């Protein structure tokens, strides 16, 4: 919602918080992958293309480690949205 309202800096801050909160919790890996994917989009919008690409790669790596996500392996927003059935953020 923040991003769609043009609040990309606040969106990035929120997504970074989600990343930090979910990094070390196994059950939160879907949220982590999703937050990394969308943080990449926000970083790209802010203008940090290099960081955005790093975050996309990290999101894919986290997603690939989640068991049972083979069918969700597309690199799309929808695929990352489907990693979890409920939203932390």
Buried (B, 14 or more C-beta within 10 A) or exposed (E): EBBEEEBBEEBBEBBBEBBEBBEEEEEBBBBBBBBBBBBBBBBBBBEBEEBBEBBBEBBBEBBEEBEEBEEBEEEEEEBBEBBBEEEEB
